[in-house]
Amino acid sequence: MARVPFFALDTNALIHALKGSGHVRQRLTAVDPGQIAIPAVVAYEVEYGTLKSANSELRRRELNRLLSVVEILPSTVRPRIILRESVSNWRRLGRRSALDFLIAGTVLAFGCTLVTNNTGEFRRVPGLRVEDWF
């Protein structure tokens, strides 16, 4: 049976890692790559962002290198069930991004800790463990 990754990167954490801003890249290199995951929706968001980048080819190579050594967490049925269970409570608290709902549901379904610079919003999700590596 595969080991469950302990940390899952949110979009902003992955972008900070690729750009070398904050301490995200240093924290990533200090952790076994087998303990790091990226929700599929985060990979898609960052891939889309690289298409608009001035250095799109370089950014895409860096992203692909990172994606080749970490686990990609799929958005399967289980995250969507968790998403449905928590979305009404979270929306009442002010968060409205459908992608953030999907990220939170995926991370909860896999039992990971979400690494994000947006801790204030994600801490509102019941049961979601959150860390800021920035």
Steps between C-alpha positions, in 0.01 A plus 500: 500500500629845408599743773263796536681832449502717806504841329295624204588829335241767424539705183675791670744269679590328173551837330720621787703177474552543126593867532720443805310757707459470874622179660284256307778360280729452802227316691427282197862395465509411871209256463509158333334541155283199588336713768398775254194502277325744273124489443431458127305826488806685638721347229248614237482853643878540503538344154248752369693779670824393332338550161460870580850538646773698326730200563234240421739233368730526804205505744343197330827304524533585871139401562537173310817415693320549831188312385717205402615440860184567702164329511206661319179469701202431274166670547299180524160430654622512863625864483171602339301338783713681759460816296119472507507442876709807578413750225186643661680571828804649326291716267315641799838610633577693181712271279355461153769358268391170349862404439589562864206278599637227278855542634375481860283197427785319327747570782247390762421180306867403494565603861779745416599833649440787256800727445367844406563868547122539529469351849226734619250371246594133505502480881125550479461151352417259783767233542743644245858528630677807360862626503658810350855443375540846348 
